[in-house]
Amino acid sequence: MSAGMGETMRTRAITSTLTARLSPTVPSASQTYEPLVRSALRQRLIHNIFAFSAAFTLVVCILFGGEDETNAFARLLSPGTWAMACLKWSVGVLPVIAMRKVYLTSATTPATSPAKMLTNAIAKPSTRRCLAVYMSCTLMLIMLNLSSLTSEERENLRLNVFVKSRKHPYYLNGRLLFLILAQLWLAASFLLRNIMLDRFVFRWTKPLNPSELPFAPSNLLKLLLTMTLFTSFSSVVYSVVFGLSRVVVLPLLLKLPVVGSIVRPFIAHFAKGPWSLTLPILHWSLLVRSFMMGLVTVMSWEFAESLFDAYVPQPIKVGTLTADPNVTVVSGITTQDTVFAHFAYSELAELASDESTAGSARRTALFGDQKYSPTLWNVLARQSLLRLGQDYQTFLRRGAPVAPPVVVAPAASKPKDPPSTPLIRKAIFKAPRQSPLGSMLDSVSSDSELSKAAEAVAGEMEERANQMHIPELFRSVAPSSAAAPAGNTVLAKPTSSIVSSFIAQLGVRRWDLVVDRCPVWLKESTIRWNKWFYRERLNKVVEVCLPNRELDALIIEALSHFVCASLSEDRYGVVQRDIPRILEAFLSFLSAIEEYQIEVNAKYTPPTPDELSQCDTKILEEKEMMRIEVARAGDVLVVVSDALKTGVANISRTFGDKLVAFKFPPRTARKLQSFVDYT
């Protein structure tokens, strides 16, 4: 025991079962919010867009099913009509809807004129794919329409592939070629119309009334009239282009060495017949058939596109489908996709303005959340102010992209020379005294100081003469210190620049000759069209400055209502800490918009009494056009400015004198004081 007492007592700490648990973060949108929204959009696509577009195709097949003696009721009961409608919708409309879904984007096109919009669209690979989809659907619909013709209709329309000729059995049928090219032209024109409407960009819309849906009677009538005019205009332009290509392009194509020998057995007969104004009248039945076929096609496409525009942007409520709706919706605003952010902020704005007991309970739970780190309100306020700040900076840059930071390369440090003993490289002995005659001869030698000074003065005088404006006549005889090139040296001639300038001058001269021979009305129409195509629209310039204006309005609406509700529902005061930042962001954005609004309004000056009395049509049209563009630009700015004014006014009205407890910058305080005085 004494030995045990001599040993050192060893103690061991009891292991604790307590561990530091970190608070979880708010889950990402891809885990909680986006799958629910995708499921809701899938339901809309199937039950609304697919169903209604298929029903429209069936109705069109019943009404324009054929020229036989069966009536519409008989075609309704015919299984063949239903089968043909299903086939037409499957191969002609369904790919267009799928293409619209795939290439739907939230990034607006930064184009301020039709020319820039078309140029940007052509540069995208998706445009070529869309054109291929439209043309493929058109070809499939042509095949279905031709297969559904009766024998009598085939005999009347004469739509065989080759002409009935024993001498030339491979000549293509011009009527069939005209019909196919007309439908392809119409498909390309419809894509061009969608590009000009910027239809592949997500457009946020408010909840629609039943009278505003595409299948409402008024909208169906509008659809019919619009597509009839569009098809008529496209058919007229196509007929002119087809005639000019037959008269001008086809003879040149047949004269090419290799291509002409390949295509001559198929299309040589097209160059023989004349193209006159009476030729379309002789083929009137073909023109009517082509027009009706194109009208039915574009009507089906336009109705499907209208359904997509109406149903997809409608608000979606998915928070109530989960166990914790606040977490789901707040996680939705953290997404990088603007489309999902639209849906999330729409649901948040509705929650913030909900005056029911359930809405108040949800807001109280959101303000008092301590489960997540950062809390739900911190995530909501930070993400909202971050988006507003990014759009505010974009507005200050007037829509220009962020300039890349200039990286300055560090100056390379010169290595230090190793220490060494300097060498003396001049004579160390005293030079012998030179005689007076030798000194005089050295002063007039070529390397003497006097000769060097004379050369320096001559060079400076020549440099000053070159800087002066001397005519070429005197410049050619001016002395130059540069040596003349040797006789055997061949001077390089810029042949490429000479040839390119000659070709450019020849093209300009040829264009001038063409313009001089054109009639006056054609010149004026060309100038007006060119001005319309390349002129920048003021409202489009403003739209580029505010690309996410609808989303910004939703963010402002949600934040302002949450701040107003926090006065009575925020138990811990977490929202009050962010009120100065929120009001400063709102008022800074509002001041910038108001300054730009003054700048935009100054671009329009009403016509003076002298201009009205002189009735100068050109000046009055330009001013009226500018007035319309200024009004449209104001409509773009008012989306955000009205939301800001309403939000600041609601906060000022709710808090009133309690805003004195907060500290604001002087400029923000002056702007806020005007709202407080007004309310």
Solvent accessible surface area in square Angstrom, and as a share of the most:
residue,aa,sasa,rsa
1,M,196,0.87
2,S,98,0.63
3,A,79,0.61
4,G,43,0.41
5,M,148,0.66
6,G,69,0.66
7,E,120,0.54
8,T,121,0.70
9,M,168,0.75
10,R,230,0.84
11,T,134,0.78
12,R,228,0.83
13,A,93,0.72
14,I,168,0.85
15,T,123,0.71
16,S,77,0.50
17,T,128,0.74
18,L,160,0.80
19,T,105,0.61
20,A,103,0.80
21,R,223,0.81
22,L,168,0.83
23,S,56,0.36
24,P,73,0.46
25,T,92,0.54
26,V,21,0.12
27,P,37,0.23
28,S,52,0.33
29,A,5,0.04
30,S,73,0.47
31,Q,131,0.58
32,T,39,0.23
33,Y,0,0.00
34,E,24,0.11
35,P,64,0.40
36,L,50,0.25
37,V,0,0.00
38,R,125,0.46
39,S,44,0.29
40,A,26,0.20
41,L,39,0.20
42,R,128,0.47
43,Q,92,0.41
44,R,45,0.16
45,L,22,0.11
46,I,84,0.42
47,H,113,0.50
48,N,36,0.19
49,I,0,0.00
50,F,46,0.19
51,A,50,0.39
52,F,67,0.28
53,S,2,0.01
54,A,36,0.28
55,A,50,0.39
56,F,26,0.11
57,T,6,0.04
58,L,30,0.15
59,V,75,0.43
60,V,7,0.04
61,C,9,0.05
62,I,17,0.09
63,L,103,0.51
64,F,96,0.40
65,G,44,0.42
66,G,35,0.34
67,E,127,0.57
68,D,74,0.38
69,E,178,0.80
70,T,66,0.38
71,N,93,0.48
72,A,39,0.30
73,F,131,0.55
74,A,43,0.33
75,R,33,0.12
76,L,68,0.34
77,L,118,0.59
78,S,40,0.26
79,P,110,0.69
80,G,46,0.44
81,T,17,0.10
82,W,119,0.42
83,A,54,0.42
84,M,43,0.19
85,A,5,0.04
86,C,79,0.47
87,L,88,0.44
88,K,35,0.15
89,W,39,0.14
90,S,47,0.30
91,V,38,0.22
92,G,0,0.00
93,V,3,0.02
94,L,55,0.28
95,P,45,0.28
96,V,1,0.00
97,I,4,0.02
98,A,46,0.36
99,M,9,0.04
100,R,9,0.03
101,K,114,0.48
102,V,105,0.60
103,Y,57,0.22
104,L,46,0.23
105,T,53,0.31
106,S,33,0.21
107,A,71,0.55
108,T,47,0.27
109,T,23,0.14
110,P,95,0.60
111,A,2,0.02
112,T,16,0.09
113,S,4,0.03
114,P,16,0.10
115,A,11,0.09
116,K,90,0.38
117,M,17,0.08
118,L,43,0.22
119,T,87,0.50
120,N,48,0.25
121,A,11,0.08
122,I,102,0.52
123,A,78,0.60
124,K,90,0.38
125,P,69,0.43
126,S,27,0.18
127,T,21,0.12
128,R,140,0.51
129,R,128,0.47
130,C,4,0.02
131,L,59,0.29
132,A,57,0.44
133,V,42,0.24
134,Y,0,0.00
135,M,59,0.26
136,S,59,0.38
137,C,4,0.02
138,T,5,0.03
139,L,77,0.38
140,M,84,0.37
141,L,15,0.07
142,I,6,0.03
143,M,124,0.55
144,L,30,0.15
145,N,26,0.13
146,L,39,0.20
147,S,72,0.46
148,S,57,0.37
149,L,15,0.08
150,T,67,0.39
151,S,87,0.56
152,E,126,0.56
153,E,24,0.11
154,R,115,0.42
155,E,122,0.55
156,N,94,0.48
157,L,11,0.05
158,R,132,0.48
159,L,22,0.11
160,N,74,0.38
161,V,85,0.49
162,F,82,0.34
163,V,45,0.26
164,K,176,0.75
165,S,41,0.26
166,R,244,0.89
167,K,170,0.72
168,H,60,0.27
169,P,68,0.43
170,Y,131,0.50
171,Y,20,0.08
172,L,49,0.25
173,N,16,0.08
174,G,24,0.23
175,R,21,0.08
176,L,18,0.09
177,L,52,0.26
178,F,20,0.08
179,L,0,0.00
180,I,45,0.23
181,L,67,0.34
182,A,12,0.09
183,Q,7,0.03
184,L,33,0.16
185,W,83,0.29
186,L,11,0.06
187,A,1,0.01
188,A,37,0.29
189,S,21,0.14
190,F,0,0.00
191,L,8,0.04
192,L,82,0.41
193,R,53,0.19
194,N,1,0.00
195,I,19,0.10
196,M,60,0.27
197,L,94,0.47
198,D,21,0.11
199,R,27,0.10
200,F,32,0.13
201,V,5,0.03
202,F,19,0.08
203,R,106,0.39
204,W,34,0.12
205,T,45,0.26
206,K,159,0.67
207,P,96,0.60
208,L,59,0.30
209,N,87,0.45
210,P,111,0.70
211,S,76,0.49
212,E,87,0.39
213,L,30,0.15
214,P,13,0.08
215,F,73,0.31
216,A,8,0.06
217,P,114,0.72
218,S,75,0.48
219,N,43,0.22
220,L,64,0.32
221,L,105,0.52
222,K,141,0.60
223,L,17,0.08
224,L,68,0.34
225,L,102,0.51
226,T,50,0.29
227,M,0,0.00
228,T,43,0.25
229,L,130,0.64
230,F,36,0.15
231,T,1,0.01
232,S,41,0.27
233,F,142,0.59
234,S,6,0.04
235,S,40,0.26
236,V,95,0.55
237,V,49,0.28
238,Y,12,0.05
239,S,30,0.19
240,V,86,0.49
241,V,61,0.35
242,F,38,0.16
243,G,2,0.02
244,L,107,0.53
245,S,40,0.26
246,R,45,0.16
247,V,85,0.49
248,V,82,0.47
249,V,84,0.48
250,L,18,0.09
251,P,45,0.28
252,L,110,0.55
253,L,56,0.28
254,L,15,0.08
255,K,158,0.67
256,L,85,0.42
257,P,116,0.73
258,V,104,0.60
259,V,61,0.35
260,G,1,0.01
261,S,74,0.48
262,I,108,0.55
263,V,34,0.20
264,R,113,0.41
265,P,67,0.42
266,F,82,0.34
267,I,25,0.13
268,A,12,0.09
269,H,39,0.18
270,F,29,0.12
271,A,45,0.35
272,K,144,0.61
273,G,32,0.31
274,P,116,0.73
275,W,73,0.26
276,S,52,0.33
277,L,164,0.81
278,T,83,0.48
279,L,37,0.19
280,P,38,0.24
281,I,121,0.62
282,L,132,0.66
283,H,54,0.24
284,W,161,0.57
285,S,59,0.38
286,L,5,0.03
287,L,42,0.21
288,V,61,0.35
289,R,43,0.16
290,S,10,0.07
291,F,52,0.22
292,M,62,0.28
293,M,16,0.07
294,G,0,0.00
295,L,13,0.06
296,V,32,0.18
297,T,13,0.08
298,V,0,0.00
299,M,14,0.06
300,S,9,0.06
301,W,2,0.01
302,E,11,0.05
303,F,6,0.03
304,A,2,0.01
305,E,4,0.02
306,S,27,0.17
307,L,0,0.00
308,F,9,0.04
309,D,50,0.26
310,A,10,0.07
311,Y,30,0.11
312,V,15,0.09
313,P,6,0.04
314,Q,25,0.11
315,P,38,0.24
316,I,8,0.04
317,K,116,0.49
318,V,2,0.01
319,G,0,0.00
320,T,94,0.55
321,L,132,0.66
322,T,45,0.26
323,A,113,0.88
324,D,63,0.33
325,P,29,0.18
326,N,9,0.05
327,V,10,0.05
328,T,7,0.04
329,V,1,0.00
330,V,0,0.00
331,S,0,0.00
332,G,0,0.00
333,I,0,0.00
334,T,38,0.22
335,T,7,0.04
336,Q,172,0.76
337,D,55,0.29
338,T,25,0.15
339,V,18,0.10
340,F,12,0.05
341,A,0,0.00
342,H,12,0.05
343,F,0,0.00
344,A,0,0.00
345,Y,1,0.00
346,S,15,0.10
347,E,12,0.06
348,L,1,0.00
349,A,6,0.05
350,E,83,0.37
351,L,10,0.05
352,A,5,0.04
353,S,50,0.32
354,D,51,0.26
355,E,168,0.75
356,S,55,0.35
357,T,119,0.69
358,A,70,0.55
359,G,2,0.02
360,S,36,0.23
361,A,60,0.47
362,R,50,0.18
363,R,13,0.05
364,T,28,0.16
365,A,59,0.45
366,L,0,0.00
367,F,3,0.01
368,G,25,0.24
369,D,20,0.10
370,Q,117,0.52
371,K,126,0.54
372,Y,26,0.10
373,S,59,0.38
374,P,73,0.46
375,T,26,0.15
376,L,5,0.03
377,W,1,0.00
378,N,60,0.31
379,V,15,0.09
380,L,1,0.00
381,A,1,0.01
382,R,148,0.54
383,Q,36,0.16
384,S,0,0.00
385,L,27,0.13
386,L,80,0.40
387,R,39,0.14
388,L,5,0.02
389,G,30,0.29
390,Q,104,0.46
391,D,13,0.07
392,Y,52,0.20
393,Q,86,0.38
394,T,26,0.15
395,F,0,0.00
396,L,82,0.41
397,R,84,0.31
398,R,93,0.34
399,G,20,0.19
400,A,47,0.37
401,P,118,0.74
402,V,106,0.61
403,A,80,0.62
404,P,111,0.70
405,P,118,0.74
406,V,134,0.77
407,V,133,0.77
408,V,124,0.71
409,A,83,0.64
410,P,124,0.78
411,A,102,0.79
412,A,97,0.75
413,S,105,0.68
414,K,183,0.78
415,P,122,0.77
416,K,192,0.81
417,D,128,0.66
418,P,106,0.67
419,P,139,0.87
420,S,100,0.64
421,T,112,0.65
422,P,117,0.74
423,L,130,0.64
424,I,131,0.66
425,R,208,0.76
426,K,162,0.69
427,A,91,0.70
428,I,129,0.66
429,F,166,0.69
430,K,195,0.83
431,A,80,0.62
432,P,123,0.78
433,R,243,0.89
434,Q,101,0.45
435,S,65,0.42
436,P,119,0.75
437,L,115,0.57
438,G,17,0.16
439,S,56,0.36
440,M,116,0.52
441,L,104,0.52
442,D,76,0.39
443,S,50,0.32
444,V,106,0.61
445,S,40,0.26
446,S,101,0.65
447,D,104,0.54
448,S,12,0.08
449,E,134,0.60
450,L,123,0.61
451,S,30,0.19
452,K,110,0.47
453,A,55,0.42
454,A,64,0.50
455,E,122,0.55
456,A,69,0.53
457,V,92,0.53
458,A,62,0.48
459,G,36,0.35
460,E,88,0.39
461,M,114,0.51
462,E,42,0.19
463,E,98,0.44
464,R,137,0.50
465,A,34,0.26
466,N,89,0.46
467,Q,141,0.62
468,M,124,0.55
469,H,179,0.80
470,I,40,0.20
471,P,69,0.44
472,E,130,0.58
473,L,137,0.68
474,F,119,0.49
475,R,82,0.30
476,S,89,0.57
477,V,122,0.70
478,A,46,0.36
479,P,121,0.76
480,S,75,0.48
481,S,99,0.64
482,A,78,0.60
483,A,97,0.75
484,A,91,0.70
485,P,95,0.60
486,A,61,0.47
487,G,89,0.85
488,N,136,0.70
489,T,75,0.44
490,V,137,0.79
491,L,130,0.65
492,A,105,0.81
493,K,158,0.67
494,P,85,0.53
495,T,87,0.50
496,S,90,0.58
497,S,59,0.38
498,I,101,0.51
499,V,84,0.48
500,S,64,0.41
501,S,53,0.34
502,F,125,0.52
503,I,106,0.54
504,A,59,0.46
505,Q,125,0.55
506,L,82,0.41
507,G,39,0.37
508,V,92,0.53
509,R,140,0.51
510,R,150,0.55
511,W,151,0.53
512,D,56,0.29
513,L,81,0.40
514,V,73,0.42
515,V,46,0.26
516,D,97,0.50
517,R,211,0.77
518,C,34,0.20
519,P,60,0.38
520,V,106,0.61
521,W,168,0.59
522,L,67,0.33
523,K,63,0.27
524,E,105,0.47
525,S,59,0.38
526,T,63,0.37
527,I,119,0.61
528,R,169,0.62
529,W,141,0.50
530,N,71,0.36
531,K,91,0.39
532,W,122,0.43
533,F,30,0.13
534,Y,131,0.50
535,R,59,0.21
536,E,86,0.39
537,R,31,0.11
538,L,17,0.08
539,N,14,0.07
540,K,63,0.27
541,V,45,0.26
542,V,0,0.00
543,E,46,0.20
544,V,30,0.17
545,C,0,0.00
546,L,2,0.01
547,P,35,0.22
548,N,42,0.21
549,R,28,0.10
550,E,56,0.25
551,L,3,0.01
552,D,1,0.00
553,A,20,0.16
554,L,23,0.12
555,I,0,0.00
556,I,0,0.00
557,E,67,0.30
558,A,1,0.01
559,L,1,0.01
560,S,2,0.01
561,H,54,0.24
562,F,0,0.00
563,V,0,0.00
564,C,26,0.15
565,A,16,0.13
566,S,0,0.00
567,L,70,0.35
568,S,101,0.65
569,E,25,0.11
570,D,19,0.10
571,R,192,0.70
572,Y,143,0.54
573,G,24,0.23
574,V,16,0.09
575,V,0,0.00
576,Q,44,0.20
577,R,165,0.60
578,D,14,0.07
579,I,0,0.00
580,P,31,0.20
581,R,125,0.46
582,I,1,0.00
583,L,0,0.00
584,E,67,0.30
585,A,34,0.27
586,F,0,0.00
587,L,3,0.01
588,S,42,0.27
589,F,3,0.01
590,L,0,0.00
591,S,16,0.10
592,A,11,0.08
593,I,2,0.01
594,E,54,0.24
595,E,103,0.46
596,Y,11,0.04
597,Q,46,0.20
598,I,123,0.63
599,E,87,0.39
600,V,0,0.00
601,N,72,0.37
602,A,74,0.57
603,K,103,0.44
604,Y,51,0.20
605,T,81,0.47
606,P,89,0.56
607,P,40,0.25
608,T,65,0.38
609,P,108,0.68
610,D,96,0.50
611,E,36,0.16
612,L,95,0.47
613,S,86,0.56
614,Q,134,0.59
615,C,89,0.54
616,D,54,0.28
617,T,86,0.50
618,K,140,0.59
619,I,62,0.31
620,L,49,0.24
621,E,84,0.38
622,E,73,0.33
623,K,40,0.17
624,E,77,0.35
625,M,81,0.36
626,M,62,0.28
627,R,102,0.37
628,I,64,0.33
629,E,7,0.03
630,V,16,0.09
631,A,54,0.42
632,R,133,0.48
633,A,0,0.00
634,G,16,0.15
635,D,92,0.47
636,V,13,0.08
637,L,0,0.00
638,V,61,0.35
639,V,52,0.30
640,V,0,0.00
641,S,11,0.07
642,D,69,0.36
643,A,20,0.15
644,L,0,0.00
645,K,83,0.35
646,T,76,0.44
647,G,2,0.02
648,V,0,0.00
649,A,17,0.13
650,N,33,0.17
651,I,0,0.00
652,S,2,0.01
653,R,146,0.53
654,T,51,0.29
655,F,7,0.03
656,G,25,0.24
657,D,124,0.64
658,K,117,0.49
659,L,12,0.06
660,V,128,0.74
661,A,90,0.70
662,F,40,0.17
663,K,187,0.79
664,F,37,0.15
665,P,54,0.34
666,P,100,0.63
667,R,148,0.54
668,T,9,0.05
669,A,42,0.33
670,R,162,0.59
671,K,51,0.22
672,L,9,0.04
673,Q,94,0.42
674,S,62,0.40
675,F,29,0.12
676,V,42,0.24
677,D,103,0.53
678,Y,194,0.74
679,T,66,0.38
